[in-house]
Amino acid sequence: MEKECNSEEHQVTLKVAKSSIGSVDSGVARMNSSHLSCFGDEPPEMVTVSFGKKKKVLHLVADRLAKKDRLIMREGDMEDLKVDEDDEVIIEPYTTLSEDMSASWKKFKNRFKKNDDDEEDEN
């Protein structure tokens, strides 16, 4: 499978691979550093990994030696998401609720500003 990069949405779809590190349960995922371009200019430190309706926030480590087109996850995280090896997950930068609300508010304000500009043009 070739990576599915959606640079407009700053997300990538990769298959899961199980980490060989078994002593630490969770919290970290690794991917090949070639996938970082999918996230825009600034690679995220934290990502949201989604599988169906389940989501998990993980610390992202870019590793040029990691297998391409795979997200390497620890067993505990795989269990939390109910994923198996070779399942496809969506990886996107983690945002806080306040960041999401701020972006929505800006879009909302811009829509009204645009409508006001259109009304002035009509007068």
N, C-alpha and C positions, 0 to 999 in steps of 0.2 A: 504494500500500500504506500502510495506517495502521500506525504503530509498534505493535509487540507488546511491551507492558510487563508484566513479571511482577514486581510490587513485593515479593511474598513472597520470591522468590528473588534479588531485587536484580539483575535482568538485563533486557536489552532486545534485541529482534531487529530489525535494520535491513538495508537493502540497501546494497551497497558502491558508492561512487563513487570514481573515480580522481582523485587530487589533481593540481592544475595545477602544483604545485611539483615540479620534476624534478631540481633540483640536489642535493637531499639524499635519500639512498636510503631510510632507514627510521627507525622508532622512534616516530613520532608519528601519531596519528589525531585527526580533528576530527569533532565532532557538534554539532548544534544544541543550545543550552543548555536548550531545553524538555524534552529527554530526561533531564536530570539527576534529575528527581523519581523516576525508576524505580530509582535507586540508594539511596533512603532519604534520611536527613537529611544525611549527609556524602558529597558527591560524591567519587569516587575520583580520585587522580592517575594511577594505573596501572590498566589493565584487561587482561583476558584476552579476546582475540577468537578465537572458535572457528568452524571450518568443517569439518563432518564430524569426523574424528578429529584434524585438525590444530589446533594452538593457537599463538597468538603473544601475547606481553606487549608492550603499547604504552603510551606516555605519552598520556593523554587531554587534549585541549584542547576546552573548551566554547566555542562561537562562535555568537552569536545570528544571525550572517549566513550561517552554513552552511545548506545546503539541509535542510529537515526530512525526517525519515524516511530519512536517508542517513548512513552512516559514511564519511567521506572518508579514504582511505588512500593512502599513497605506493606507487609502483609496485613497489619492492623488497619491501614487506610483502605486497602482493597476490600476488606471485610465490611468496613463502615459504608462504603459505596455500593457494596454487593456486586463488585466486578470480578471477573476472572481474567487471566492472561488472554491477550488478543481481543478483548472487548475494546470498543472505541469510546474515548472520553473527549469532552470538550474542555480545553484549558483557556482561561481568560484571566486578565489581571483582576485581582481582588480590589473591590472598592467598598468603602464604608457607606452606610445609609446616607450620611450627610453629604458625601460626594455625589451620590446618585440624585438626591433631592436638589442639590445645588445645580446640577446639570439640567434637570427637568425644569427648574425655575427659570433658568436662562432661556431655554427653548420657549417656555410659556411667555416670558416677557418679550422676546424677539418676535413672536407671532403677533402680539398686540402692537408692537412698534411698527411692524410691517403694515398692519392694517391702518394705523394712524397715518403713515406715510402715503398710503394709497388714497385715503380720504383727502389729504391735503392736495394731492395731484388733481383730484376731481374738482376742487374748488377753484 
